[in-house]
Every structure is written in C-alpha cells, then in structure tokens.
Amino acid sequence: MACVERKIMDVLEKLTILTDAAKYDAACTSSGARRNAKKGAIGNTSSAPAGCCHSFSADGRCVTLLKVLLTNCCVYDCKYCVNRRSNDMKRTAFTPEELADLTIGFYRRNYIDGLFLSSGVFRSPDYTTELMIRTLSLLREQYRFNGYIHAKAIPGTSSELVEQLGFLADRLSVNIELPSESGLKALAPNKTKESILTPMRQIQNRNRQSREELVKYRHAPRFAPAGQSTQLIVGATADTDFHILRLTQGLYDRYQLKRVFYSAYVPVVEHALLPAKNVKPPLLREHRLYQADWLLRFYGFRAEELLDENNQDFDTRVDPKCSWALAHLDFFPVELNTADYETLLRIPGVGVTSAKRILSARRYGSLRTEQLRKLGVVMKRAQYFLTASGRMADGLRFTPDSLLRGLIAAEQPLLPEPEIVQLSLFDQAGVG
C-alpha cells in the first residue's frame, strides 16, 4: 500500500512540475472542432461549440483543458526558454501511460474538457514525437477518449511522425517563437526557419487532402480537423510590430493558419542578450498585436494598412483601428444609411455584429445616431467617424488634437500588469 501511495505522489509531483513548465505556452484556444459523441467512446467537443480552451469559448463559457508538457528535459538551449538545457532546474518526464491515465482521470472527474500536450525535446524531435503519439494512441484507442486534443508538432520531426500525430489530434501547432531568422540564430541556434516551416507546410497540405477525402469517403480519417496555429514571442528581440504583423499576414495567406498567438516575453532566465529580469513583460504591446490580428482575420485589413516602414510600432495609447482612422481622416465620416458592410467595419467602435445589425435595421427605415448604442455600437469611439442621415452626434465638436485625447480617454483604464498564474488542478479539486 505504501508503495502504491508513493507512486501516486511521484505522478502528482511530476504534474506540478510539468504543468508549471507549460504555463508560458499561449496557444490554448477555442478550437472550432466538432467531434460528436459516439457509442463506446468517452467525451466529445460538441458541448463547447467552439471547442475546448483554457479560458473562454466563443459563446462566453469558461472551459478548461489540461495544459502540460510530456517532459521538461530538453536537448536544445533556447535562451528565452525556462526549459533550456543549461538552466538549473528540476527535470522530470511522464511515461505515456502515466499521462494518459492522468488525463482520463481528470476528465472523468469533470476537471477538464481536453488536453493540450507539448514537450521539451527529449533525445531528439522524432523520439519525443513517438512518445507523444504513444500517449495520444492510448487515449484514443485504449481509453476511447473522444474529446479535444491539441498537440505540438516539434520542428525537425519526420513527416511520417507528423502525419501520425495529426490523425490523433484535433489541432496541431508548430511554434515559430521568434519573428526573424536572425533572432532564431541568436537565441535558438538549434532551430532553423526551414525546420519550422516544413512541418507547417505539411500540416496545411495534409489537412487539405483530408478534407478532399472526406468529400469522397464519409468515414475517411480526419487529419487535424481544427487546423493549425503558432506562437510568436514579443519583446525578446528587437523586431518591430510591423515585422511581426507582416509575418502574421504571410502565415495566414500562405499556410491558412487558424490563429497566430503572441506571448509577451517573460524573462524566466537571465541572459545578456535578453531584457533585464526586472523589466515587466510588454503585455500592452501583446494586447495591441492581438487587436491588430483580429482586424486582419475579421475586418478585412491588411498588415501594410496598419503599419509601414515609417511607422513600425503601434501607438499603445489607442487601439490599432483608431490609429488607422486617425491616419485616414479623409475616409471619414461614413454615412451609416448608405455604407456597405466592408466600409462599416472600418469605423472605430463598430464591430462585426454591430455592422450586421446596422445593415439589418436600416431596411426598415433611416437610422439616427441615438439608436446606435442599442445596436451595439461603441459611441465613445464611433461618434467621431460617422453620420446618420447626414448628421453627427448632437453637440459634438472636436479638432484633430481633441479627437486623439477623446480616443485615449475612451480606452478602458489599464489594469496593473498581471503575474502569469496557472492553477493546480489537484489543489483546486482537493486531490491528494
């Protein structure tokens, strides 16, 4: 009995170490996958229409997955990474059997909705990927787990193993980490641009092929049905927002990525090439990049519209859409009762939902500015950039300088920059 209890404690200690080591990976998101319930299998992704994530689903509900590393042992020495080979820290690893058993145990207790699995590079990319495949195979085949799984494809892994991993996971991601090749050479000398882009291209092509096969054969196996994503670290190198956003645009255009994630650099290890340890993570810059990314994906903007060679970083005082509007005042004001959908989306304070509501509402009569709040328009921003039946909001007077001040004031008060915290599943649930 004592031996069994000691074994349990060993696994929980591993879980403490390896969930903490995974907290800097930002690519946990709503997946968009639908894996319906089926007879004899445990779990599904249909209960959360946008899939499982570590924060909030698209319909506003908080859902959780187990975000963990298979191991924090790593043969690489990336200078920004807490798990780097030269960092003095406690090392451990799950066996595939241990991790599969933990995952299904947490799922049955309703602690999690799915699994986010990453890993340090143990021995080699291929060897590590084989362990990940063994883990996911146990979940899918032995435990009949039918829930959401997001797995990391390690740069340098053979194409055969990437394909096996893709048929077991709902989403794959290959982290670029650093926005430039010079940054990779300086901070991650074991990685190359080609080793990252090769599996990314393979995932794109295999995913497209899988969709074509499903058209012909209803029960064909599905390869990474929720697509792929990647992550960029912001602030570890001197790369500008313009460079980062152009890279993001290229990834969306060429590889059809579902998401690009931005992670403010956290100085987890001290090194002369990186910012000093007392520098706070650039969280506001990260937030502006996420806002700009949203404009690329849903509002029809292009990277070169938002920034250029002469203006390479976002003004953190206002959101990127307001910055674009201030630089293109000749485009405004927009008449709400005649503008098309794409034009409405250019107005600060008008989102995808409110633009659709405007198009629907004006079929029944001309709109007035006082009606717009009910349609979801954020008037404290939008009032400067639109007219309704030729009229702006009553009593509105402004100059270019007062316009900027008004937009800055419209920003929500900035909260203190938070510490990165990851909850312990067994502490919260009383497992011991």
Summary of the structure (lengths in Angstrom):
residues: 432
radius of gyration: 23.9
end to end distance: 15.2
largest distance: 80.8
contacts: 1346
relative contact order: 0.09
helix: 42%
strand: 11%
